[in-house]
Amino acid sequence: MSKGLDYTALTLVIIGAINWGLIGFFRLDLVNMLFGNMTWISRIIYALVGLSGLYLLSLYGRVTELGGERQ
């Protein structure tokens, strides 16, 4: 797997987590505010965040590979 893809997916998931935090604490949906309520752009953003989360599930199997084995 590509390191660039890992960082891109991680960045998208962090953006999604921040958006959910804003929704939970302040009832402010930043994606909705910037791109509109379920416009095609906002749907693409939500889909990319969701796909990134699914992709990062593979990180569980690669944790030791990424961090190196400590002895």
mmCIF file of the N, C-alpha and C atoms, coordinates in Angstrom:
data_MODEL
# 
_entry.id   MODEL 
# 
loop_
_atom_site.group_PDB 
_atom_site.id 
_atom_site.type_symbol 
_atom_site.label_atom_id 
_atom_site.label_alt_id 
_atom_site.label_comp_id 
_atom_site.label_asym_id 
_atom_site.label_entity_id 
_atom_site.label_seq_id 
_atom_site.pdbx_PDB_ins_code 
_atom_site.Cartn_x 
_atom_site.Cartn_y 
_atom_site.Cartn_z 
_atom_site.occupancy 
_atom_site.B_iso_or_equiv 
_atom_site.pdbx_formal_charge 
_atom_site.auth_seq_id 
_atom_site.auth_comp_id 
_atom_site.auth_asym_id 
_atom_site.auth_atom_id 
_atom_site.pdbx_PDB_model_num 
ATOM 1   N N  . MET A 1 1  ? 0.835   -1.183 0.000  1.00 0.00 ? 1  MET A N  1 
ATOM 2   C CA . MET A 1 1  ? 0.000   0.000  0.000  1.00 0.00 ? 1  MET A CA 1 
ATOM 3   C C  . MET A 1 1  ? 0.880   1.247  0.000  1.00 0.00 ? 1  MET A C  1 
ATOM 4   N N  . SER A 1 2  ? 0.377   2.289  -0.571 1.00 0.00 ? 2  SER A N  1 
ATOM 5   C CA . SER A 1 2  ? 1.141   3.517  -0.716 1.00 0.00 ? 2  SER A CA 1 
ATOM 6   C C  . SER A 1 2  ? 1.069   4.372  0.547  1.00 0.00 ? 2  SER A C  1 
ATOM 7   N N  . LYS A 1 3  ? 2.212   4.929  0.909  1.00 0.00 ? 3  LYS A N  1 
ATOM 8   C CA . LYS A 1 3  ? 2.258   5.804  2.079  1.00 0.00 ? 3  LYS A CA 1 
ATOM 9   C C  . LYS A 1 3  ? 1.427   7.071  1.826  1.00 0.00 ? 3  LYS A C  1 
ATOM 10  N N  . GLY A 1 4  ? 1.446   7.561  0.590  1.00 0.00 ? 4  GLY A N  1 
ATOM 11  C CA . GLY A 1 4  ? 0.653   8.738  0.239  1.00 0.00 ? 4  GLY A CA 1 
ATOM 12  C C  . GLY A 1 4  ? -0.840  8.489  0.400  1.00 0.00 ? 4  GLY A C  1 
ATOM 13  N N  . LEU A 1 5  ? -1.292  7.294  0.003  1.00 0.00 ? 5  LEU A N  1 
ATOM 14  C CA . LEU A 1 5  ? -2.699  6.937  0.170  1.00 0.00 ? 5  LEU A CA 1 
ATOM 15  C C  . LEU A 1 5  ? -3.063  6.845  1.648  1.00 0.00 ? 5  LEU A C  1 
ATOM 16  N N  . ASP A 1 6  ? -2.140  6.308  2.445  1.00 0.00 ? 6  ASP A N  1 
ATOM 17  C CA . ASP A 1 6  ? -2.371  6.233  3.896  1.00 0.00 ? 6  ASP A CA 1 
ATOM 18  C C  . ASP A 1 6  ? -2.569  7.624  4.487  1.00 0.00 ? 6  ASP A C  1 
ATOM 19  N N  . TYR A 1 7  ? -1.693  8.551  4.132  1.00 0.00 ? 7  TYR A N  1 
ATOM 20  C CA . TYR A 1 7  ? -1.789  9.909  4.676  1.00 0.00 ? 7  TYR A CA 1 
ATOM 21  C C  . TYR A 1 7  ? -3.037  10.641 4.176  1.00 0.00 ? 7  TYR A C  1 
ATOM 22  N N  . THR A 1 8  ? -3.382  10.432 2.911  1.00 0.00 ? 8  THR A N  1 
ATOM 23  C CA . THR A 1 8  ? -4.592  11.058 2.366  1.00 0.00 ? 8  THR A CA 1 
ATOM 24  C C  . THR A 1 8  ? -5.832  10.537 3.081  1.00 0.00 ? 8  THR A C  1 
ATOM 25  N N  . ALA A 1 9  ? -5.907  9.220  3.245  1.00 0.00 ? 9  ALA A N  1 
ATOM 26  C CA . ALA A 1 9  ? -7.055  8.622  3.931  1.00 0.00 ? 9  ALA A CA 1 
ATOM 27  C C  . ALA A 1 9  ? -7.112  9.094  5.381  1.00 0.00 ? 9  ALA A C  1 
ATOM 28  N N  . LEU A 1 10 ? -5.969  9.135  6.053  1.00 0.00 ? 10 LEU A N  1 
ATOM 29  C CA . LEU A 1 10 ? -5.941  9.592  7.441  1.00 0.00 ? 10 LEU A CA 1 
ATOM 30  C C  . LEU A 1 10 ? -6.394  11.043 7.553  1.00 0.00 ? 10 LEU A C  1 
ATOM 31  N N  . THR A 1 11 ? -5.964  11.886 6.626  1.00 0.00 ? 11 THR A N  1 
ATOM 32  C CA . THR A 1 11 ? -6.371  13.289 6.630  1.00 0.00 ? 11 THR A CA 1 
ATOM 33  C C  . THR A 1 11 ? -7.876  13.425 6.443  1.00 0.00 ? 11 THR A C  1 
ATOM 34  N N  . LEU A 1 12 ? -8.444  12.661 5.507  1.00 0.00 ? 12 LEU A N  1 
ATOM 35  C CA . LEU A 1 12 ? -9.891  12.722 5.283  1.00 0.00 ? 12 LEU A CA 1 
ATOM 36  C C  . LEU A 1 12 ? -10.673 12.239 6.504  1.00 0.00 ? 12 LEU A C  1 
ATOM 37  N N  . VAL A 1 13 ? -10.182 11.198 7.155  1.00 0.00 ? 13 VAL A N  1 
ATOM 38  C CA . VAL A 1 13 ? -10.867 10.695 8.347  1.00 0.00 ? 13 VAL A CA 1 
ATOM 39  C C  . VAL A 1 13 ? -10.775 11.708 9.485  1.00 0.00 ? 13 VAL A C  1 
ATOM 40  N N  . ILE A 1 14 ? -9.651  12.390 9.615  1.00 0.00 ? 14 ILE A N  1 
ATOM 41  C CA . ILE A 1 14 ? -9.520  13.439 10.639 1.00 0.00 ? 14 ILE A CA 1 
ATOM 42  C C  . ILE A 1 14 ? -10.480 14.583 10.351 1.00 0.00 ? 14 ILE A C  1 
ATOM 43  N N  . ILE A 1 15 ? -10.587 14.991 9.085  1.00 0.00 ? 15 ILE A N  1 
ATOM 44  C CA . ILE A 1 15 ? -11.551 16.037 8.714  1.00 0.00 ? 15 ILE A CA 1 
ATOM 45  C C  . ILE A 1 15 ? -12.966 15.599 9.066  1.00 0.00 ? 15 ILE A C  1 
ATOM 46  N N  . GLY A 1 16 ? -13.294 14.329 8.769  1.00 0.00 ? 16 GLY A N  1 
ATOM 47  C CA . GLY A 1 16 ? -14.616 13.800 9.113  1.00 0.00 ? 16 GLY A CA 1 
ATOM 48  C C  . GLY A 1 16 ? -14.849 13.796 10.612 1.00 0.00 ? 16 GLY A C  1 
ATOM 49  N N  . ALA A 1 17 ? -13.826 13.433 11.378 1.00 0.00 ? 17 ALA A N  1 
ATOM 50  C CA . ALA A 1 17 ? -13.961 13.409 12.843 1.00 0.00 ? 17 ALA A CA 1 
ATOM 51  C C  . ALA A 1 17 ? -14.161 14.819 13.395 1.00 0.00 ? 17 ALA A C  1 
ATOM 52  N N  . ILE A 1 18 ? -13.440 15.776 12.855 1.00 0.00 ? 18 ILE A N  1 
ATOM 53  C CA . ILE A 1 18 ? -13.625 17.167 13.291 1.00 0.00 ? 18 ILE A CA 1 
ATOM 54  C C  . ILE A 1 18 ? -15.031 17.636 12.961 1.00 0.00 ? 18 ILE A C  1 
ATOM 55  N N  . ASN A 1 19 ? -15.517 17.295 11.770 1.00 0.00 ? 19 ASN A N  1 
ATOM 56  C CA . ASN A 1 19 ? -16.881 17.673 11.391 1.00 0.00 ? 19 ASN A CA 1 
ATOM 57  C C  . ASN A 1 19 ? -17.898 17.060 12.340 1.00 0.00 ? 19 ASN A C  1 
ATOM 58  N N  . TRP A 1 20 ? -17.724 15.768 12.697 1.00 0.00 ? 20 TRP A N  1 
ATOM 59  C CA . TRP A 1 20 ? -18.648 15.136 13.642 1.00 0.00 ? 20 TRP A CA 1 
ATOM 60  C C  . TRP A 1 20 ? -18.554 15.780 15.019 1.00 0.00 ? 20 TRP A C  1 
ATOM 61  N N  . GLY A 1 21 ? -17.359 16.177 15.425 1.00 0.00 ? 21 GLY A N  1 
ATOM 62  C CA . GLY A 1 21 ? -17.215 16.889 16.702 1.00 0.00 ? 21 GLY A CA 1 
ATOM 63  C C  . GLY A 1 21 ? -17.954 18.214 16.690 1.00 0.00 ? 21 GLY A C  1 
ATOM 64  N N  . LEU A 1 22 ? -17.837 18.941 15.584 1.00 0.00 ? 22 LEU A N  1 
ATOM 65  C CA . LEU A 1 22 ? -18.567 20.209 15.467 1.00 0.00 ? 22 LEU A CA 1 
ATOM 66  C C  . LEU A 1 22 ? -20.075 19.990 15.495 1.00 0.00 ? 22 LEU A C  1 
ATOM 67  N N  . ILE A 1 23 ? -20.534 18.920 14.852 1.00 0.00 ? 23 ILE A N  1 
ATOM 68  C CA . ILE A 1 23 ? -21.965 18.601 14.876 1.00 0.00 ? 23 ILE A CA 1 
ATOM 69  C C  . ILE A 1 23 ? -22.395 18.274 16.301 1.00 0.00 ? 23 ILE A C  1 
ATOM 70  N N  . GLY A 1 24 ? -21.612 17.465 16.990 1.00 0.00 ? 24 GLY A N  1 
ATOM 71  C CA . GLY A 1 24 ? -21.976 17.045 18.344 1.00 0.00 ? 24 GLY A CA 1 
ATOM 72  C C  . GLY A 1 24 ? -21.949 18.165 19.361 1.00 0.00 ? 24 GLY A C  1 
ATOM 73  N N  . PHE A 1 25 ? -20.932 19.017 19.290 1.00 0.00 ? 25 PHE A N  1 
ATOM 74  C CA . PHE A 1 25 ? -20.798 20.083 20.291 1.00 0.00 ? 25 PHE A CA 1 
ATOM 75  C C  . PHE A 1 25 ? -21.588 21.338 19.955 1.00 0.00 ? 25 PHE A C  1 
ATOM 76  N N  . PHE A 1 26 ? -21.649 21.693 18.672 1.00 0.00 ? 26 PHE A N  1 
ATOM 77  C CA . PHE A 1 26 ? -22.222 22.992 18.303 1.00 0.00 ? 26 PHE A CA 1 
ATOM 78  C C  . PHE A 1 26 ? -23.361 22.912 17.288 1.00 0.00 ? 26 PHE A C  1 
ATOM 79  N N  . ARG A 1 27 ? -23.754 21.690 16.891 1.00 0.00 ? 27 ARG A N  1 
ATOM 80  C CA . ARG A 1 27 ? -24.770 21.517 15.847 1.00 0.00 ? 27 ARG A CA 1 
ATOM 81  C C  . ARG A 1 27 ? -24.389 22.263 14.568 1.00 0.00 ? 27 ARG A C  1 
ATOM 82  N N  . LEU A 1 28 ? -23.099 22.230 14.256 1.00 0.00 ? 28 LEU A N  1 
ATOM 83  C CA . LEU A 1 28 ? -22.573 22.916 13.084 1.00 0.00 ? 28 LEU A CA 1 
ATOM 84  C C  . LEU A 1 28 ? -21.982 21.882 12.131 1.00 0.00 ? 28 LEU A C  1 
ATOM 85  N N  . ASP A 1 29 ? -22.651 21.641 11.024 1.00 0.00 ? 29 ASP A N  1 
ATOM 86  C CA . ASP A 1 29 ? -22.159 20.722 10.004 1.00 0.00 ? 29 ASP A CA 1 
ATOM 87  C C  . ASP A 1 29 ? -21.358 21.546 9.002  1.00 0.00 ? 29 ASP A C  1 
ATOM 88  N N  . LEU A 1 30 ? -20.045 21.490 9.122  1.00 0.00 ? 30 LEU A N  1 
ATOM 89  C CA . LEU A 1 30 ? -19.166 22.316 8.310  1.00 0.00 ? 30 LEU A CA 1 
ATOM 90  C C  . LEU A 1 30 ? -19.268 21.975 6.822  1.00 0.00 ? 30 LEU A C  1 
ATOM 91  N N  . VAL A 1 31 ? -19.375 20.697 6.492  1.00 0.00 ? 31 VAL A N  1 
ATOM 92  C CA . VAL A 1 31 ? -19.508 20.299 5.083  1.00 0.00 ? 31 VAL A CA 1 
ATOM 93  C C  . VAL A 1 31 ? -20.805 20.850 4.511  1.00 0.00 ? 31 VAL A C  1 
ATOM 94  N N  . ASN A 1 32 ? -21.882 20.728 5.264  1.00 0.00 ? 32 ASN A N  1 
ATOM 95  C CA . ASN A 1 32 ? -23.181 21.261 4.837  1.00 0.00 ? 32 ASN A CA 1 
ATOM 96  C C  . ASN A 1 32 ? -23.109 22.781 4.673  1.00 0.00 ? 32 ASN A C  1 
ATOM 97  N N  . MET A 1 33 ? -22.440 23.446 5.600  1.00 0.00 ? 33 MET A N  1 
ATOM 98  C CA . MET A 1 33 ? -22.345 24.901 5.550  1.00 0.00 ? 33 MET A CA 1 
ATOM 99  C C  . MET A 1 33 ? -21.537 25.365 4.335  1.00 0.00 ? 33 MET A C  1 
ATOM 100 N N  . LEU A 1 34 ? -20.461 24.648 4.015  1.00 0.00 ? 34 LEU A N  1 
ATOM 101 C CA . LEU A 1 34 ? -19.593 25.068 2.915  1.00 0.00 ? 34 LEU A CA 1 
ATOM 102 C C  . LEU A 1 34 ? -20.117 24.662 1.543  1.00 0.00 ? 34 LEU A C  1 
ATOM 103 N N  . PHE A 1 35 ? -20.736 23.481 1.443  1.00 0.00 ? 35 PHE A N  1 
ATOM 104 C CA . PHE A 1 35 ? -21.083 22.938 0.132  1.00 0.00 ? 35 PHE A CA 1 
ATOM 105 C C  . PHE A 1 35 ? -22.570 22.713 -0.083 1.00 0.00 ? 35 PHE A C  1 
ATOM 106 N N  . GLY A 1 36 ? -23.389 22.946 0.925  1.00 0.00 ? 36 GLY A N  1 
ATOM 107 C CA . GLY A 1 36 ? -24.825 22.775 0.771  1.00 0.00 ? 36 GLY A CA 1 
ATOM 108 C C  . GLY A 1 36 ? -25.297 21.442 1.308  1.00 0.00 ? 36 GLY A C  1 
ATOM 109 N N  . ASN A 1 37 ? -26.606 21.370 1.540  1.00 0.00 ? 37 ASN A N  1 
ATOM 110 C CA . ASN A 1 37 ? -27.220 20.181 2.121  1.00 0.00 ? 37 ASN A CA 1 
ATOM 111 C C  . ASN A 1 37 ? -27.354 19.086 1.078  1.00 0.00 ? 37 ASN A C  1 
ATOM 112 N N  . MET A 1 38 ? -26.492 18.107 1.159  1.00 0.00 ? 38 MET A N  1 
ATOM 113 C CA . MET A 1 38 ? -26.468 16.921 0.296  1.00 0.00 ? 38 MET A CA 1 
ATOM 114 C C  . MET A 1 38 ? -26.422 17.274 -1.193 1.00 0.00 ? 38 MET A C  1 
ATOM 115 N N  . THR A 1 39 ? -25.619 18.281 -1.532 1.00 0.00 ? 39 THR A N  1 
ATOM 116 C CA . THR A 1 39 ? -25.329 18.532 -2.940 1.00 0.00 ? 39 THR A CA 1 
ATOM 117 C C  . THR A 1 39 ? -24.393 17.428 -3.410 1.00 0.00 ? 39 THR A C  1 
ATOM 118 N N  . TRP A 1 40 ? -24.140 17.355 -4.696 1.00 0.00 ? 40 TRP A N  1 
ATOM 119 C CA . TRP A 1 40 ? -23.270 16.294 -5.197 1.00 0.00 ? 40 TRP A CA 1 
ATOM 120 C C  . TRP A 1 40 ? -21.862 16.442 -4.638 1.00 0.00 ? 40 TRP A C  1 
ATOM 121 N N  . ILE A 1 41 ? -21.406 17.675 -4.410 1.00 0.00 ? 41 ILE A N  1 
ATOM 122 C CA . ILE A 1 41 ? -20.064 17.872 -3.840 1.00 0.00 ? 41 ILE A CA 1 
ATOM 123 C C  . ILE A 1 41 ? -20.012 17.366 -2.406 1.00 0.00 ? 41 ILE A C  1 
ATOM 124 N N  . SER A 1 42 ? -21.006 17.712 -1.598 1.00 0.00 ? 42 SER A N  1 
ATOM 125 C CA . SER A 1 42 ? -21.001 17.247 -0.204 1.00 0.00 ? 42 SER A CA 1 
ATOM 126 C C  . SER A 1 42 ? -21.152 15.732 -0.131 1.00 0.00 ? 42 SER A C  1 
ATOM 127 N N  . ARG A 1 43 ? -21.922 15.147 -1.034 1.00 0.00 ? 43 ARG A N  1 
ATOM 128 C CA . ARG A 1 43 ? -22.065 13.688 -1.051 1.00 0.00 ? 43 ARG A CA 1 
ATOM 129 C C  . ARG A 1 43 ? -20.743 13.017 -1.403 1.00 0.00 ? 43 ARG A C  1 
ATOM 130 N N  . ILE A 1 44 ? -19.987 13.605 -2.320 1.00 0.00 ? 44 ILE A N  1 
ATOM 131 C CA . ILE A 1 44 ? -18.666 13.071 -2.669 1.00 0.00 ? 44 ILE A CA 1 
ATOM 132 C C  . ILE A 1 44 ? -17.736 13.151 -1.468 1.00 0.00 ? 44 ILE A C  1 
ATOM 133 N N  . ILE A 1 45 ? -17.772 14.272 -0.744 1.00 0.00 ? 45 ILE A N  1 
ATOM 134 C CA . ILE A 1 45 ? -16.921 14.432 0.440  1.00 0.00 ? 45 ILE A CA 1 
ATOM 135 C C  . ILE A 1 45 ? -17.276 13.389 1.491  1.00 0.00 ? 45 ILE A C  1 
ATOM 136 N N  . TYR A 1 46 ? -18.559 13.228 1.782  1.00 0.00 ? 46 TYR A N  1 
ATOM 137 C CA . TYR A 1 46 ? -18.982 12.218 2.756  1.00 0.00 ? 46 TYR A CA 1 
ATOM 138 C C  . TYR A 1 46 ? -18.578 10.813 2.296  1.00 0.00 ? 46 TYR A C  1 
ATOM 139 N N  . ALA A 1 47 ? -18.725 10.528 1.011  1.00 0.00 ? 47 ALA A N  1 
ATOM 140 C CA . ALA A 1 47 ? -18.361 9.210  0.489  1.00 0.00 ? 47 ALA A CA 1 
ATOM 141 C C  . ALA A 1 47 ? -16.858 8.967  0.606  1.00 0.00 ? 47 ALA A C  1 
ATOM 142 N N  . LEU A 1 48 ? -16.045 9.981  0.297  1.00 0.00 ? 48 LEU A N  1 
ATOM 143 C CA . LEU A 1 48 ? -14.594 9.831  0.411  1.00 0.00 ? 48 LEU A CA 1 
ATOM 144 C C  . LEU A 1 48 ? -14.159 9.627  1.858  1.00 0.00 ? 48 LEU A C  1 
ATOM 145 N N  . VAL A 1 49 ? -14.800 10.341 2.778  1.00 0.00 ? 49 VAL A N  1 
ATOM 146 C CA . VAL A 1 49 ? -14.478 10.154 4.204  1.00 0.00 ? 49 VAL A CA 1 
ATOM 147 C C  . VAL A 1 49 ? -14.844 8.734  4.627  1.00 0.00 ? 49 VAL A C  1 
ATOM 148 N N  . GLY A 1 50 ? -16.007 8.243  4.196  1.00 0.00 ? 50 GLY A N  1 
ATOM 149 C CA . GLY A 1 50 ? -16.421 6.890  4.540  1.00 0.00 ? 50 GLY A CA 1 
ATOM 150 C C  . GLY A 1 50 ? -15.513 5.833  3.942  1.00 0.00 ? 50 GLY A C  1 
ATOM 151 N N  . LEU A 1 51 ? -15.147 5.996  2.678  1.00 0.00 ? 51 LEU A N  1 
ATOM 152 C CA . LEU A 1 51 ? -14.230 5.052  2.040  1.00 0.00 ? 51 LEU A CA 1 
ATOM 153 C C  . LEU A 1 51 ? -12.856 5.077  2.706  1.00 0.00 ? 51 LEU A C  1 
ATOM 154 N N  . SER A 1 52 ? -12.425 6.261  3.112  1.00 0.00 ? 52 SER A N  1 
ATOM 155 C CA . SER A 1 52 ? -11.144 6.376  3.810  1.00 0.00 ? 52 SER A CA 1 
ATOM 156 C C  . SER A 1 52 ? -11.173 5.628  5.135  1.00 0.00 ? 52 SER A C  1 
ATOM 157 N N  . GLY A 1 53 ? -12.285 5.734  5.842  1.00 0.00 ? 53 GLY A N  1 
ATOM 158 C CA . GLY A 1 53 ? -12.430 4.999  7.097  1.00 0.00 ? 53 GLY A CA 1 
ATOM 159 C C  . GLY A 1 53 ? -12.368 3.505  6.879  1.00 0.00 ? 53 GLY A C  1 
ATOM 160 N N  . LEU A 1 54 ? -13.037 3.029  5.826  1.00 0.00 ? 54 LEU A N  1 
ATOM 161 C CA . LEU A 1 54 ? -12.982 1.597  5.511  1.00 0.00 ? 54 LEU A CA 1 
ATOM 162 C C  . LEU A 1 54 ? -11.576 1.172  5.115  1.00 0.00 ? 54 LEU A C  1 
ATOM 163 N N  . TYR A 1 55 ? -10.892 2.008  4.341  1.00 0.00 ? 55 TYR A N  1 
ATOM 164 C CA . TYR A 1 55 ? -9.526  1.704  3.935  1.00 0.00 ? 55 TYR A CA 1 
ATOM 165 C C  . TYR A 1 55 ? -8.609  1.626  5.154  1.00 0.00 ? 55 TYR A C  1 
ATOM 166 N N  . LEU A 1 56 ? -8.805  2.532  6.112  1.00 0.00 ? 56 LEU A N  1 
ATOM 167 C CA . LEU A 1 56 ? -7.933  2.557  7.287  1.00 0.00 ? 56 LEU A CA 1 
ATOM 168 C C  . LEU A 1 56 ? -8.150  1.359  8.200  1.00 0.00 ? 56 LEU A C  1 
ATOM 169 N N  . LEU A 1 57 ? -9.215  0.604  7.989  1.00 0.00 ? 57 LEU A N  1 
ATOM 170 C CA . LEU A 1 57 ? -9.363  -0.661 8.719  1.00 0.00 ? 57 LEU A CA 1 
ATOM 171 C C  . LEU A 1 57 ? -8.183  -1.584 8.440  1.00 0.00 ? 57 LEU A C  1 
ATOM 172 N N  . SER A 1 58 ? -7.616  -1.465 7.252  1.00 0.00 ? 58 SER A N  1 
ATOM 173 C CA . SER A 1 58 ? -6.455  -2.293 6.912  1.00 0.00 ? 58 SER A CA 1 
ATOM 174 C C  . SER A 1 58 ? -5.226  -1.899 7.734  1.00 0.00 ? 58 SER A C  1 
ATOM 175 N N  . LEU A 1 59 ? -5.275  -0.741 8.363  1.00 0.00 ? 59 LEU A N  1 
ATOM 176 C CA . LEU A 1 59 ? -4.155  -0.293 9.190  1.00 0.00 ? 59 LEU A CA 1 
ATOM 177 C C  . LEU A 1 59 ? -3.923  -1.235 10.365 1.00 0.00 ? 59 LEU A C  1 
ATOM 178 N N  . TYR A 1 60 ? -4.985  -1.851 10.867 1.00 0.00 ? 60 TYR A N  1 
ATOM 179 C CA . TYR A 1 60 ? -4.835  -2.785 11.983 1.00 0.00 ? 60 TYR A CA 1 
ATOM 180 C C  . TYR A 1 60 ? -3.880  -3.925 11.635 1.00 0.00 ? 60 TYR A C  1 
ATOM 181 N N  . GLY A 1 61 ? -3.950  -4.399 10.413 1.00 0.00 ? 61 GLY A N  1 
ATOM 182 C CA . GLY A 1 61 ? -3.067  -5.476 9.999  1.00 0.00 ? 61 GLY A CA 1 
ATOM 183 C C  . GLY A 1 61 ? -1.661  -5.019 9.669  1.00 0.00 ? 61 GLY A C  1 
ATOM 184 N N  . ARG A 1 62 ? -1.482  -3.702 9.507  1.00 0.00 ? 62 ARG A N  1 
ATOM 185 C CA . ARG A 1 62 ? -0.191  -3.174 9.094  1.00 0.00 ? 62 ARG A CA 1 
ATOM 186 C C  . ARG A 1 62 ? 0.524   -2.384 10.177 1.00 0.00 ? 62 ARG A C  1 
ATOM 187 N N  . VAL A 1 63 ? -0.006  -2.334 11.381 1.00 0.00 ? 63 VAL A N  1 
ATOM 188 C CA . VAL A 1 63 ? 0.571   -1.507 12.436 1.00 0.00 ? 63 VAL A CA 1 
ATOM 189 C C  . VAL A 1 63 ? 2.017   -1.905 12.731 1.00 0.00 ? 63 VAL A C  1 
ATOM 190 N N  . THR A 1 64 ? 2.285   -3.174 12.874 1.00 0.00 ? 64 THR A N  1 
ATOM 191 C CA . THR A 1 64 ? 3.650   -3.597 13.178 1.00 0.00 ? 64 THR A CA 1 
ATOM 192 C C  . THR A 1 64 ? 4.567   -3.329 12.001 1.00 0.00 ? 64 THR A C  1 
ATOM 193 N N  . GLU A 1 65 ? 4.033   -3.431 10.781 1.00 0.00 ? 65 GLU A N  1 
ATOM 194 C CA . GLU A 1 65 ? 4.831   -3.147 9.593  1.00 0.00 ? 65 GLU A CA 1 
ATOM 195 C C  . GLU A 1 65 ? 5.213   -1.667 9.535  1.00 0.00 ? 65 GLU A C  1 
ATOM 196 N N  . LEU A 1 66 ? 4.292   -0.782 9.897  1.00 0.00 ? 66 LEU A N  1 
ATOM 197 C CA . LEU A 1 66 ? 4.544   0.659  9.827  1.00 0.00 ? 66 LEU A CA 1 
ATOM 198 C C  . LEU A 1 66 ? 5.486   1.130  10.924 1.00 0.00 ? 66 LEU A C  1 
ATOM 199 N N  . GLY A 1 67 ? 5.311   0.604  12.118 1.00 0.00 ? 67 GLY A N  1 
ATOM 200 C CA . GLY A 1 67 ? 6.102   1.069  13.244 1.00 0.00 ? 67 GLY A CA 1 
ATOM 201 C C  . GLY A 1 67 ? 7.410   0.335  13.427 1.00 0.00 ? 67 GLY A C  1 
ATOM 202 N N  . GLY A 1 68 ? 7.605   -0.720 12.694 1.00 0.00 ? 68 GLY A N  1 
ATOM 203 C CA . GLY A 1 68 ? 8.794   -1.525 12.893 1.00 0.00 ? 68 GLY A CA 1 
ATOM 204 C C  . GLY A 1 68 ? 8.644   -2.389 14.119 1.00 0.00 ? 68 GLY A C  1 
ATOM 205 N N  . GLU A 1 69 ? 9.363   -3.448 14.181 1.00 0.00 ? 69 GLU A N  1 
ATOM 206 C CA . GLU A 1 69 ? 9.265   -4.359 15.315 1.00 0.00 ? 69 GLU A CA 1 
ATOM 207 C C  . GLU A 1 69 ? 10.261  -3.955 16.380 1.00 0.00 ? 69 GLU A C  1 
ATOM 208 N N  . ARG A 1 70 ? 9.779   -3.736 17.582 1.00 0.00 ? 70 ARG A N  1 
ATOM 209 C CA . ARG A 1 70 ? 10.643  -3.345 18.695 1.00 0.00 ? 70 ARG A CA 1 
ATOM 210 C C  . ARG A 1 70 ? 11.037  -4.581 19.489 1.00 0.00 ? 70 ARG A C  1 
ATOM 211 N N  . GLN A 1 71 ? 12.267  -4.586 19.911 1.00 0.00 ? 71 GLN A N  1 
ATOM 212 C CA . GLN A 1 71 ? 12.735  -5.735 20.700 1.00 0.00 ? 71 GLN A CA 1 
ATOM 213 C C  . GLN A 1 71 ? 13.284  -5.295 22.019 1.00 0.00 ? 71 GLN A C  1 
# 
